[in-house]
Amino acid sequence: AYLGDLTGQVFAMFVLTVAAAEAAIGLAILVIFFRRRGSIAVDDVNRMRG
């Protein structure tokens, strides 16, 4: 660490953690969509309304 300051490294790890969580949520949504529809067609995404 430059001059003993770990702030940059902590922030970088936080950003990587948030990015990994976002990717996991996106993949989970795709898996659920595939299980319910049987395919991942982009045109069917418009039907996903609460």
mmCIF entry with sequence, helices, sheets and N, C-alpha, C, O atoms, coordinates in Angstrom:
data_MODEL
# 
_entry.id   MODEL 
# 
_entity.id                         1 
_entity.type                       polymer 
_entity.pdbx_number_of_molecules   1 
# 
_entity_poly.entity_id                      1 
_entity_poly.type                           'polypeptide(L)' 
_entity_poly.nstd_linkage                   no 
_entity_poly.nstd_monomer                   no 
_entity_poly.pdbx_seq_one_letter_code       AYLGDLTGQVFAMFVLTVAAAEAAIGLAILVIFFRRRGSIAVDDVNRMRG 
_entity_poly.pdbx_seq_one_letter_code_can   AYLGDLTGQVFAMFVLTVAAAEAAIGLAILVIFFRRRGSIAVDDVNRMRG 
_entity_poly.pdbx_strand_id                 A 
# 
loop_
_entity_poly_seq.entity_id 
_entity_poly_seq.num 
_entity_poly_seq.mon_id 
_entity_poly_seq.hetero 
1 1  ALA n 
1 2  TYR n 
1 3  LEU n 
1 4  GLY n 
1 5  ASP n 
1 6  LEU n 
1 7  THR n 
1 8  GLY n 
1 9  GLN n 
1 10 VAL n 
1 11 PHE n 
1 12 ALA n 
1 13 MET n 
1 14 PHE n 
1 15 VAL n 
1 16 LEU n 
1 17 THR n 
1 18 VAL n 
1 19 ALA n 
1 20 ALA n 
1 21 ALA n 
1 22 GLU n 
1 23 ALA n 
1 24 ALA n 
1 25 ILE n 
1 26 GLY n 
1 27 LEU n 
1 28 ALA n 
1 29 ILE n 
1 30 LEU n 
1 31 VAL n 
1 32 ILE n 
1 33 PHE n 
1 34 PHE n 
1 35 ARG n 
1 36 ARG n 
1 37 ARG n 
1 38 GLY n 
1 39 SER n 
1 40 ILE n 
1 41 ALA n 
1 42 VAL n 
1 43 ASP n 
1 44 ASP n 
1 45 VAL n 
1 46 ASN n 
1 47 ARG n 
1 48 MET n 
1 49 ARG n 
1 50 GLY n 
# 
_struct_asym.id          A 
_struct_asym.entity_id   1 
# 
loop_
_struct_conf.conf_type_id 
_struct_conf.id 
_struct_conf.pdbx_PDB_helix_id 
_struct_conf.beg_label_comp_id 
_struct_conf.beg_label_asym_id 
_struct_conf.beg_label_seq_id 
_struct_conf.pdbx_beg_PDB_ins_code 
_struct_conf.end_label_comp_id 
_struct_conf.end_label_asym_id 
_struct_conf.end_label_seq_id 
_struct_conf.pdbx_end_PDB_ins_code 
_struct_conf.beg_auth_comp_id 
_struct_conf.beg_auth_asym_id 
_struct_conf.beg_auth_seq_id 
_struct_conf.end_auth_comp_id 
_struct_conf.end_auth_asym_id 
_struct_conf.end_auth_seq_id 
_struct_conf.pdbx_PDB_helix_class 
_struct_conf.details 
_struct_conf.pdbx_PDB_helix_length 
HELX_P HELX_P1 AA1 TYR A 2  ? GLY A 4  ? TYR A 2  GLY A 4  5 ? 3  
HELX_P HELX_P2 AA2 THR A 7  ? ARG A 37 ? THR A 7  ARG A 37 1 ? 31 
HELX_P HELX_P3 AA3 VAL A 42 ? ARG A 47 ? VAL A 42 ARG A 47 5 ? 6  
# 
_struct_conf_type.id          HELX_P 
_struct_conf_type.criteria    ? 
_struct_conf_type.reference   ? 
# 
loop_
_atom_site.group_PDB 
_atom_site.id 
_atom_site.type_symbol 
_atom_site.label_atom_id 
_atom_site.label_alt_id 
_atom_site.label_comp_id 
_atom_site.label_asym_id 
_atom_site.label_entity_id 
_atom_site.label_seq_id 
_atom_site.pdbx_PDB_ins_code 
_atom_site.Cartn_x 
_atom_site.Cartn_y 
_atom_site.Cartn_z 
_atom_site.occupancy 
_atom_site.B_iso_or_equiv 
_atom_site.pdbx_formal_charge 
_atom_site.auth_seq_id 
_atom_site.auth_comp_id 
_atom_site.auth_asym_id 
_atom_site.auth_atom_id 
_atom_site.pdbx_PDB_model_num 
ATOM 1   N N  . ALA A 1 1  ? 0.843   -1.183  0.000   1.00 0.00 ? 1  ALA A N  1 
ATOM 2   C CA . ALA A 1 1  ? 0.000   0.000   0.000   1.00 0.00 ? 1  ALA A CA 1 
ATOM 3   C C  . ALA A 1 1  ? 0.884   1.240   0.000   1.00 0.00 ? 1  ALA A C  1 
ATOM 4   O O  . ALA A 1 1  ? 1.919   1.286   0.664   1.00 0.00 ? 1  ALA A O  1 
ATOM 5   N N  . TYR A 1 2  ? 0.465   2.212   -0.735  1.00 0.00 ? 2  TYR A N  1 
ATOM 6   C CA . TYR A 1 2  ? 1.229   3.451   -0.852  1.00 0.00 ? 2  TYR A CA 1 
ATOM 7   C C  . TYR A 1 2  ? 1.110   4.253   0.436   1.00 0.00 ? 2  TYR A C  1 
ATOM 8   O O  . TYR A 1 2  ? 0.019   4.692   0.800   1.00 0.00 ? 2  TYR A O  1 
ATOM 9   N N  . LEU A 1 3  ? 2.215   4.443   1.117   1.00 0.00 ? 3  LEU A N  1 
ATOM 10  C CA . LEU A 1 3  ? 2.280   5.195   2.376   1.00 0.00 ? 3  LEU A CA 1 
ATOM 11  C C  . LEU A 1 3  ? 1.340   4.653   3.448   1.00 0.00 ? 3  LEU A C  1 
ATOM 12  O O  . LEU A 1 3  ? 0.872   5.408   4.301   1.00 0.00 ? 3  LEU A O  1 
ATOM 13  N N  . GLY A 1 4  ? 1.062   3.356   3.411   1.00 0.00 ? 4  GLY A N  1 
ATOM 14  C CA . GLY A 1 4  ? 0.264   2.732   4.452   1.00 0.00 ? 4  GLY A CA 1 
ATOM 15  C C  . GLY A 1 4  ? -1.219  3.046   4.392   1.00 0.00 ? 4  GLY A C  1 
ATOM 16  O O  . GLY A 1 4  ? -1.939  2.788   5.357   1.00 0.00 ? 4  GLY A O  1 
ATOM 17  N N  . ASP A 1 5  ? -1.691  3.594   3.287   1.00 0.00 ? 5  ASP A N  1 
ATOM 18  C CA . ASP A 1 5  ? -3.108  3.954   3.175   1.00 0.00 ? 5  ASP A CA 1 
ATOM 19  C C  . ASP A 1 5  ? -3.843  2.867   2.397   1.00 0.00 ? 5  ASP A C  1 
ATOM 20  O O  . ASP A 1 5  ? -3.535  2.614   1.233   1.00 0.00 ? 5  ASP A O  1 
ATOM 21  N N  . LEU A 1 6  ? -4.807  2.231   3.038   1.00 0.00 ? 6  LEU A N  1 
ATOM 22  C CA . LEU A 1 6  ? -5.543  1.133   2.413   1.00 0.00 ? 6  LEU A CA 1 
ATOM 23  C C  . LEU A 1 6  ? -6.893  1.563   1.859   1.00 0.00 ? 6  LEU A C  1 
ATOM 24  O O  . LEU A 1 6  ? -7.677  0.713   1.437   1.00 0.00 ? 6  LEU A O  1 
ATOM 25  N N  . THR A 1 7  ? -7.183  2.847   1.851   1.00 0.00 ? 7  THR A N  1 
ATOM 26  C CA . THR A 1 7  ? -8.502  3.318   1.433   1.00 0.00 ? 7  THR A CA 1 
ATOM 27  C C  . THR A 1 7  ? -8.816  2.918   0.001   1.00 0.00 ? 7  THR A C  1 
ATOM 28  O O  . THR A 1 7  ? -9.927  2.471   -0.288  1.00 0.00 ? 7  THR A O  1 
ATOM 29  N N  . GLY A 1 8  ? -7.864  3.072   -0.889  1.00 0.00 ? 8  GLY A N  1 
ATOM 30  C CA . GLY A 1 8  ? -8.084  2.724   -2.292  1.00 0.00 ? 8  GLY A CA 1 
ATOM 31  C C  . GLY A 1 8  ? -8.356  1.243   -2.480  1.00 0.00 ? 8  GLY A C  1 
ATOM 32  O O  . GLY A 1 8  ? -9.224  0.861   -3.265  1.00 0.00 ? 8  GLY A O  1 
ATOM 33  N N  . GLN A 1 9  ? -7.619  0.410   -1.763  1.00 0.00 ? 9  GLN A N  1 
ATOM 34  C CA . GLN A 1 9  ? -7.820  -1.032  -1.880  1.00 0.00 ? 9  GLN A CA 1 
ATOM 35  C C  . GLN A 1 9  ? -9.180  -1.443  -1.324  1.00 0.00 ? 9  GLN A C  1 
ATOM 36  O O  . GLN A 1 9  ? -9.850  -2.299  -1.901  1.00 0.00 ? 9  GLN A O  1 
ATOM 37  N N  . VAL A 1 10 ? -9.587  -0.850  -0.224  1.00 0.00 ? 10 VAL A N  1 
ATOM 38  C CA . VAL A 1 10 ? -10.892 -1.160  0.357   1.00 0.00 ? 10 VAL A CA 1 
ATOM 39  C C  . VAL A 1 10 ? -11.997 -0.739  -0.595  1.00 0.00 ? 10 VAL A C  1 
ATOM 40  O O  . VAL A 1 10 ? -12.968 -1.474  -0.780  1.00 0.00 ? 10 VAL A O  1 
ATOM 41  N N  . PHE A 1 11 ? -11.865 0.435   -1.201  1.00 0.00 ? 11 PHE A N  1 
ATOM 42  C CA . PHE A 1 11 ? -12.871 0.910   -2.143  1.00 0.00 ? 11 PHE A CA 1 
ATOM 43  C C  . PHE A 1 11 ? -12.930 0.010   -3.371  1.00 0.00 ? 11 PHE A C  1 
ATOM 44  O O  . PHE A 1 11 ? -14.018 -0.288  -3.866  1.00 0.00 ? 11 PHE A O  1 
ATOM 45  N N  . ALA A 1 12 ? -11.775 -0.429  -3.869  1.00 0.00 ? 12 ALA A N  1 
ATOM 46  C CA . ALA A 1 12 ? -11.752 -1.318  -5.031  1.00 0.00 ? 12 ALA A CA 1 
ATOM 47  C C  . ALA A 1 12 ? -12.428 -2.649  -4.711  1.00 0.00 ? 12 ALA A C  1 
ATOM 48  O O  . ALA A 1 12 ? -13.173 -3.174  -5.538  1.00 0.00 ? 12 ALA A O  1 
ATOM 49  N N  . MET A 1 13 ? -12.181 -3.194  -3.539  1.00 0.00 ? 13 MET A N  1 
ATOM 50  C CA . MET A 1 13 ? -12.830 -4.448  -3.155  1.00 0.00 ? 13 MET A CA 1 
ATOM 51  C C  . MET A 1 13 ? -14.334 -4.263  -3.004  1.00 0.00 ? 13 MET A C  1 
ATOM 52  O O  . MET A 1 13 ? -15.103 -5.161  -3.344  1.00 0.00 ? 13 MET A O  1 
ATOM 53  N N  . PHE A 1 14 ? -14.762 -3.110  -2.497  1.00 0.00 ? 14 PHE A N  1 
ATOM 54  C CA . PHE A 1 14 ? -16.188 -2.816  -2.374  1.00 0.00 ? 14 PHE A CA 1 
ATOM 55  C C  . PHE A 1 14 ? -16.841 -2.756  -3.746  1.00 0.00 ? 14 PHE A C  1 
ATOM 56  O O  . PHE A 1 14 ? -17.930 -3.297  -3.937  1.00 0.00 ? 14 PHE A O  1 
ATOM 57  N N  . VAL A 1 15 ? -16.192 -2.104  -4.701  1.00 0.00 ? 15 VAL A N  1 
ATOM 58  C CA . VAL A 1 15 ? -16.728 -2.007  -6.060  1.00 0.00 ? 15 VAL A CA 1 
ATOM 59  C C  . VAL A 1 15 ? -16.826 -3.391  -6.688  1.00 0.00 ? 15 VAL A C  1 
ATOM 60  O O  . VAL A 1 15 ? -17.827 -3.702  -7.334  1.00 0.00 ? 15 VAL A O  1 
ATOM 61  N N  . LEU A 1 16 ? -15.816 -4.218  -6.515  1.00 0.00 ? 16 LEU A N  1 
ATOM 62  C CA . LEU A 1 16 ? -15.848 -5.578  -7.060  1.00 0.00 ? 16 LEU A CA 1 
ATOM 63  C C  . LEU A 1 16 ? -16.954 -6.403  -6.415  1.00 0.00 ? 16 LEU A C  1 
ATOM 64  O O  . LEU A 1 16 ? -17.609 -7.195  -7.093  1.00 0.00 ? 16 LEU A O  1 
ATOM 65  N N  . THR A 1 17 ? -17.166 -6.229  -5.121  1.00 0.00 ? 17 THR A N  1 
ATOM 66  C CA . THR A 1 17 ? -18.228 -6.960  -4.430  1.00 0.00 ? 17 THR A CA 1 
ATOM 67  C C  . THR A 1 17 ? -19.600 -6.559  -4.944  1.00 0.00 ? 17 THR A C  1 
ATOM 68  O O  . THR A 1 17 ? -20.454 -7.416  -5.171  1.00 0.00 ? 17 THR A O  1 
ATOM 69  N N  . VAL A 1 18 ? -19.818 -5.265  -5.128  1.00 0.00 ? 18 VAL A N  1 
ATOM 70  C CA . VAL A 1 18 ? -21.101 -4.791  -5.645  1.00 0.00 ? 18 VAL A CA 1 
ATOM 71  C C  . VAL A 1 18 ? -21.320 -5.295  -7.065  1.00 0.00 ? 18 VAL A C  1 
ATOM 72  O O  . VAL A 1 18 ? -22.431 -5.694  -7.413  1.00 0.00 ? 18 VAL A O  1 
ATOM 73  N N  . ALA A 1 19 ? -20.275 -5.283  -7.891  1.00 0.00 ? 19 ALA A N  1 
ATOM 74  C CA . ALA A 1 19 ? -20.402 -5.767  -9.265  1.00 0.00 ? 19 ALA A CA 1 
ATOM 75  C C  . ALA A 1 19 ? -20.721 -7.259  -9.292  1.00 0.00 ? 19 ALA A C  1 
ATOM 76  O O  . ALA A 1 19 ? -21.532 -7.700  -10.106 1.00 0.00 ? 19 ALA A O  1 
ATOM 77  N N  . ALA A 1 20 ? -20.096 -8.036  -8.420  1.00 0.00 ? 20 ALA A N  1 
ATOM 78  C CA . ALA A 1 20 ? -20.372 -9.471  -8.368  1.00 0.00 ? 20 ALA A CA 1 
ATOM 79  C C  . ALA A 1 20 ? -21.801 -9.734  -7.907  1.00 0.00 ? 20 ALA A C  1 
ATOM 80  O O  . ALA A 1 20 ? -22.462 -10.632 -8.429  1.00 0.00 ? 20 ALA A O  1 
ATOM 81  N N  . ALA A 1 21 ? -22.279 -8.969  -6.942  1.00 0.00 ? 21 ALA A N  1 
ATOM 82  C CA . ALA A 1 21 ? -23.656 -9.141  -6.472  1.00 0.00 ? 21 ALA A CA 1 
ATOM 83  C C  . ALA A 1 21 ? -24.644 -8.783  -7.569  1.00 0.00 ? 21 ALA A C  1 
ATOM 84  O O  . ALA A 1 21 ? -25.663 -9.455  -7.732  1.00 0.00 ? 21 ALA A O  1 
ATOM 85  N N  . GLU A 1 22 ? -24.355 -7.738  -8.318  1.00 0.00 ? 22 GLU A N  1 
ATOM 86  C CA . GLU A 1 22 ? -25.235 -7.328  -9.412  1.00 0.00 ? 22 GLU A CA 1 
ATOM 87  C C  . GLU A 1 22 ? -25.285 -8.404  -10.497 1.00 0.00 ? 22 GLU A C  1 
ATOM 88  O O  . GLU A 1 22 ? -26.352 -8.701  -11.032 1.00 0.00 ? 22 GLU A O  1 
ATOM 89  N N  . ALA A 1 23 ? -24.139 -8.980  -10.815 1.00 0.00 ? 23 ALA A N  1 
ATOM 90  C CA . ALA A 1 23 ? -24.106 -10.048 -11.814 1.00 0.00 ? 23 ALA A CA 1 
ATOM 91  C C  . ALA A 1 23 ? -24.868 -11.275 -11.327 1.00 0.00 ? 23 ALA A C  1 
ATOM 92  O O  . ALA A 1 23 ? -25.567 -11.918 -12.109 1.00 0.00 ? 23 ALA A O  1 
ATOM 93  N N  . ALA A 1 24 ? -24.740 -11.604 -10.047 1.00 0.00 ? 24 ALA A N  1 
ATOM 94  C CA . ALA A 1 24 ? -25.451 -12.760 -9.498  1.00 0.00 ? 24 ALA A CA 1 
ATOM 95  C C  . ALA A 1 24 ? -26.959 -12.551 -9.546  1.00 0.00 ? 24 ALA A C  1 
ATOM 96  O O  . ALA A 1 24 ? -27.704 -13.481 -9.855  1.00 0.00 ? 24 ALA A O  1 
ATOM 97  N N  . ILE A 1 25 ? -27.409 -11.345 -9.245  1.00 0.00 ? 25 ILE A N  1 
ATOM 98  C CA . ILE A 1 25 ? -28.848 -11.060 -9.300  1.00 0.00 ? 25 ILE A CA 1 
ATOM 99  C C  . ILE A 1 25 ? -29.350 -11.153 -10.734 1.00 0.00 ? 25 ILE A C  1 
ATOM 100 O O  . ILE A 1 25 ? -30.419 -11.710 -10.982 1.00 0.00 ? 25 ILE A O  1 
ATOM 101 N N  . GLY A 1 26 ? -28.590 -10.615 -11.674 1.00 0.00 ? 26 GLY A N  1 
ATOM 102 C CA . GLY A 1 26 ? -28.979 -10.699 -13.081 1.00 0.00 ? 26 GLY A CA 1 
ATOM 103 C C  . GLY A 1 26 ? -29.060 -12.130 -13.570 1.00 0.00 ? 26 GLY A C  1 
ATOM 104 O O  . GLY A 1 26 ? -29.996 -12.493 -14.282 1.00 0.00 ? 26 GLY A O  1 
ATOM 105 N N  . LEU A 1 27 ? -28.085 -12.950 -13.194 1.00 0.00 ? 27 LEU A N  1 
ATOM 106 C CA . LEU A 1 27 ? -28.117 -14.362 -13.593 1.00 0.00 ? 27 LEU A CA 1 
ATOM 107 C C  . LEU A 1 27 ? -29.283 -15.090 -12.941 1.00 0.00 ? 27 LEU A C  1 
ATOM 108 O O  . LEU A 1 27 ? -29.905 -15.949 -13.566 1.00 0.00 ? 27 LEU A O  1 
ATOM 109 N N  . ALA A 1 28 ? -29.585 -14.755 -11.695 1.00 0.00 ? 28 ALA A N  1 
ATOM 110 C CA . ALA A 1 28 ? -30.720 -15.392 -11.023 1.00 0.00 ? 28 ALA A CA 1 
ATOM 111 C C  . ALA A 1 28 ? -32.028 -15.049 -11.726 1.00 0.00 ? 28 ALA A C  1 
ATOM 112 O O  . ALA A 1 28 ? -32.899 -15.907 -11.875 1.00 0.00 ? 28 ALA A O  1 
ATOM 113 N N  . ILE A 1 29 ? -32.168 -13.799 -12.157 1.00 0.00 ? 29 ILE A N  1 
ATOM 114 C CA . ILE A 1 29 ? -33.375 -13.412 -12.895 1.00 0.00 ? 29 ILE A CA 1 
ATOM 115 C C  . ILE A 1 29 ? -33.471 -14.188 -14.198 1.00 0.00 ? 29 ILE A C  1 
ATOM 116 O O  . ILE A 1 29 ? -34.555 -14.642 -14.563 1.00 0.00 ? 29 ILE A O  1 
ATOM 117 N N  . LEU A 1 30 ? -32.359 -14.351 -14.907 1.00 0.00 ? 30 LEU A N  1 
ATOM 118 C CA . LEU A 1 30 ? -32.376 -15.119 -16.154 1.00 0.00 ? 30 LEU A CA 1 
ATOM 119 C C  . LEU A 1 30 ? -32.740 -16.581 -15.916 1.00 0.00 ? 30 LEU A C  1 
ATOM 120 O O  . LEU A 1 30 ? -33.487 -17.167 -16.699 1.00 0.00 ? 30 LEU A O  1 
ATOM 121 N N  . VAL A 1 31 ? -32.218 -17.173 -14.843 1.00 0.00 ? 31 VAL A N  1 
ATOM 122 C CA . VAL A 1 31 ? -32.523 -18.576 -14.546 1.00 0.00 ? 31 VAL A CA 1 
ATOM 123 C C  . VAL A 1 31 ? -34.003 -18.745 -14.226 1.00 0.00 ? 31 VAL A C  1 
ATOM 124 O O  . VAL A 1 31 ? -34.642 -19.681 -14.707 1.00 0.00 ? 31 VAL A O  1 
ATOM 125 N N  . ILE A 1 32 ? -34.547 -17.846 -13.417 1.00 0.00 ? 32 ILE A N  1 
ATOM 126 C CA . ILE A 1 32 ? -35.974 -17.925 -13.087 1.00 0.00 ? 32 ILE A CA 1 
ATOM 127 C C  . ILE A 1 32 ? -36.816 -17.740 -14.338 1.00 0.00 ? 32 ILE A C  1 
ATOM 128 O O  . ILE A 1 32 ? -37.801 -18.452 -14.533 1.00 0.00 ? 32 ILE A O  1 
ATOM 129 N N  . PHE A 1 33 ? -36.440 -16.790 -15.187 1.00 0.00 ? 33 PHE A N  1 
ATOM 130 C CA . PHE A 1 33 ? -37.174 -16.548 -16.427 1.00 0.00 ? 33 PHE A CA 1 
ATOM 131 C C  . PHE A 1 33 ? -37.124 -17.780 -17.321 1.00 0.00 ? 33 PHE A C  1 
ATOM 132 O O  . PHE A 1 33 ? -38.131 -18.147 -17.926 1.00 0.00 ? 33 PHE A O  1 
ATOM 133 N N  . PHE A 1 34 ? -35.952 -18.427 -17.413 1.00 0.00 ? 34 PHE A N  1 
ATOM 134 C CA . PHE A 1 34 ? -35.813 -19.624 -18.245 1.00 0.00 ? 34 PHE A CA 1 
ATOM 135 C C  . PHE A 1 34 ? -36.646 -20.778 -17.696 1.00 0.00 ? 34 PHE A C  1 
ATOM 136 O O  . PHE A 1 34 ? -37.262 -21.517 -18.463 1.00 0.00 ? 34 PHE A O  1 
ATOM 137 N N  . ARG A 1 35 ? -36.669 -20.936 -16.375 1.00 0.00 ? 35 ARG A N  1 
ATOM 138 C CA . ARG A 1 35 ? -37.447 -22.029 -15.784 1.00 0.00 ? 35 ARG A CA 1 
ATOM 139 C C  . ARG A 1 35 ? -38.942 -21.849 -15.997 1.00 0.00 ? 35 ARG A C  1 
ATOM 140 O O  . ARG A 1 35 ? -39.662 -22.830 -16.184 1.00 0.00 ? 35 ARG A O  1 
ATOM 141 N N  . ARG A 1 36 ? -39.412 -20.622 -15.972 1.00 0.00 ? 36 ARG A N  1 
ATOM 142 C CA . ARG A 1 36 ? -40.849 -20.376 -16.135 1.00 0.00 ? 36 ARG A CA 1 
ATOM 143 C C  . ARG A 1 36 ? -41.278 -20.413 -17.593 1.00 0.00 ? 36 ARG A C  1 
ATOM 144 O O  . ARG A 1 36 ? -42.379 -20.877 -17.892 1.00 0.00 ? 36 ARG A O  1 
ATOM 145 N N  . ARG A 1 37 ? -40.451 -19.943 -18.499 1.00 0.00 ? 37 ARG A N  1 
ATOM 146 C CA . ARG A 1 37 ? -40.831 -19.848 -19.911 1.00 0.00 ? 37 ARG A CA 1 
ATOM 147 C C  . ARG A 1 37 ? -40.312 -21.002 -20.751 1.00 0.00 ? 37 ARG A C  1 
ATOM 148 O O  . ARG A 1 37 ? -40.908 -21.327 -21.778 1.00 0.00 ? 37 ARG A O  1 
ATOM 149 N N  . GLY A 1 38 ? -39.229 -21.622 -20.348 1.00 0.00 ? 38 GLY A N  1 
ATOM 150 C CA . GLY A 1 38 ? -38.642 -22.709 -21.126 1.00 0.00 ? 38 GLY A CA 1 
ATOM 151 C C  . GLY A 1 38 ? -37.666 -22.231 -22.177 1.00 0.00 ? 38 GLY A C  1 
ATOM 152 O O  . GLY A 1 38 ? -37.006 -23.045 -22.822 1.00 0.00 ? 38 GLY A O  1 
ATOM 153 N N  . SER A 1 39 ? -37.562 -20.931 -22.362 1.00 0.00 ? 39 SER A N  1 
ATOM 154 C CA . SER A 1 39 ? -36.584 -20.376 -23.297 1.00 0.00 ? 39 SER A CA 1 
ATOM 155 C C  . SER A 1 39 ? -36.263 -18.955 -22.858 1.00 0.00 ? 39 SER A C  1 
ATOM 156 O O  . SER A 1 39 ? -36.990 -18.339 -22.079 1.00 0.00 ? 39 SER A O  1 
ATOM 157 N N  . ILE A 1 40 ? -35.164 -18.462 -23.379 1.00 0.00 ? 40 ILE A N  1 
ATOM 158 C CA . ILE A 1 40 ? -34.779 -17.089 -23.078 1.00 0.00 ? 40 ILE A CA 1 
ATOM 159 C C  . ILE A 1 40 ? -34.906 -16.293 -24.373 1.00 0.00 ? 40 ILE A C  1 
ATOM 160 O O  . ILE A 1 40 ? -33.921 -16.072 -25.077 1.00 0.00 ? 40 ILE A O  1 
ATOM 161 N N  . ALA A 1 41 ? -36.115 -15.872 -24.674 1.00 0.00 ? 41 ALA A N  1 
ATOM 162 C CA . ALA A 1 41 ? -36.368 -15.048 -25.850 1.00 0.00 ? 41 ALA A CA 1 
ATOM 163 C C  . ALA A 1 41 ? -36.498 -13.596 -25.404 1.00 0.00 ? 41 ALA A C  1 
ATOM 164 O O  . ALA A 1 41 ? -37.264 -13.277 -24.494 1.00 0.00 ? 41 ALA A O  1 
ATOM 165 N N  . VAL A 1 42 ? -35.753 -12.738 -26.045 1.00 0.00 ? 42 VAL A N  1 
ATOM 166 C CA . VAL A 1 42 ? -35.744 -11.335 -25.645 1.00 0.00 ? 42 VAL A CA 1 
ATOM 167 C C  . VAL A 1 42 ? -37.119 -10.700 -25.846 1.00 0.00 ? 42 VAL A C  1 
ATOM 168 O O  . VAL A 1 42 ? -37.490 -9.789  -25.106 1.00 0.00 ? 42 VAL A O  1 
ATOM 169 N N  . ASP A 1 43 ? -37.872 -11.165 -26.827 1.00 0.00 ? 43 ASP A N  1 
ATOM 170 C CA . ASP A 1 43 ? -39.197 -10.598 -27.083 1.00 0.00 ? 43 ASP A CA 1 
ATOM 171 C C  . ASP A 1 43 ? -40.168 -10.870 -25.941 1.00 0.00 ? 43 ASP A C  1 
ATOM 172 O O  . ASP A 1 43 ? -41.109 -10.103 -25.736 1.00 0.00 ? 43 ASP A O  1 
ATOM 173 N N  . ASP A 1 44 ? -39.951 -11.952 -25.196 1.00 0.00 ? 44 ASP A N  1 
ATOM 174 C CA . ASP A 1 44 ? -40.859 -12.302 -24.101 1.00 0.00 ? 44 ASP A CA 1 
ATOM 175 C C  . ASP A 1 44 ? -40.626 -11.471 -22.845 1.00 0.00 ? 44 ASP A C  1 
ATOM 176 O O  . ASP A 1 44 ? -41.433 -11.523 -21.917 1.00 0.00 ? 44 ASP A O  1 
ATOM 177 N N  . VAL A 1 45 ? -39.552 -10.715 -22.798 1.00 0.00 ? 45 VAL A N  1 
ATOM 178 C CA . VAL A 1 45 ? -39.241 -9.933  -21.604 1.00 0.00 ? 45 VAL A CA 1 
ATOM 179 C C  . VAL A 1 45 ? -40.309 -8.867  -21.369 1.00 0.00 ? 45 VAL A C  1 
ATOM 180 O O  . VAL A 1 45 ? -40.547 -8.476  -20.226 1.00 0.00 ? 45 VAL A O  1 
ATOM 181 N N  . ASN A 1 46 ? -40.945 -8.398  -22.418 1.00 0.00 ? 46 ASN A N  1 
ATOM 182 C CA . ASN A 1 46 ? -41.994 -7.383  -22.261 1.00 0.00 ? 46 ASN A CA 1 
ATOM 183 C C  . ASN A 1 46 ? -43.185 -7.911  -21.474 1.00 0.00 ? 46 ASN A C  1 
ATOM 184 O O  . ASN A 1 46 ? -43.964 -7.122  -20.938 1.00 0.00 ? 46 ASN A O  1 
ATOM 185 N N  . ARG A 1 47 ? -43.341 -9.214  -21.393 1.00 0.00 ? 47 ARG A N  1 
ATOM 186 C CA . ARG A 1 47 ? -44.465 -9.813  -20.664 1.00 0.00 ? 47 ARG A CA 1 
ATOM 187 C C  . ARG A 1 47 ? -44.243 -9.845  -19.162 1.00 0.00 ? 47 ARG A C  1 
ATOM 188 O O  . ARG A 1 47 ? -45.177 -10.125 -18.410 1.00 0.00 ? 47 ARG A O  1 
ATOM 189 N N  . MET A 1 48 ? -43.031 -9.565  -18.710 1.00 0.00 ? 48 MET A N  1 
ATOM 190 C CA . MET A 1 48 ? -42.704 -9.628  -17.285 1.00 0.00 ? 48 MET A CA 1 
ATOM 191 C C  . MET A 1 48 ? -43.224 -8.380  -16.582 1.00 0.00 ? 48 MET A C  1 
ATOM 192 O O  . MET A 1 48 ? -42.491 -7.408  -16.400 1.00 0.00 ? 48 MET A O  1 
ATOM 193 N N  . ARG A 1 49 ? -44.463 -8.413  -16.200 1.00 0.00 ? 49 ARG A N  1 
ATOM 194 C CA . ARG A 1 49 ? -45.048 -7.298  -15.460 1.00 0.00 ? 49 ARG A CA 1 
ATOM 195 C C  . ARG A 1 49 ? -45.654 -7.849  -14.179 1.00 0.00 ? 49 ARG A C  1 
ATOM 196 O O  . ARG A 1 49 ? -46.436 -8.799  -14.198 1.00 0.00 ? 49 ARG A O  1 
ATOM 197 N N  . GLY A 1 50 ? -45.271 -7.223  -13.052 1.00 0.00 ? 50 GLY A N  1 
ATOM 198 C CA . GLY A 1 50 ? -45.658 -7.621  -11.717 1.00 0.00 ? 50 GLY A CA 1 
ATOM 199 C C  . GLY A 1 50 ? -46.966 -8.202  -11.598 1.00 0.00 ? 50 GLY A C  1 
ATOM 200 O O  . GLY A 1 50 ? -47.381 -8.571  -10.499 1.00 0.00 ? 50 GLY A O  1 
# 
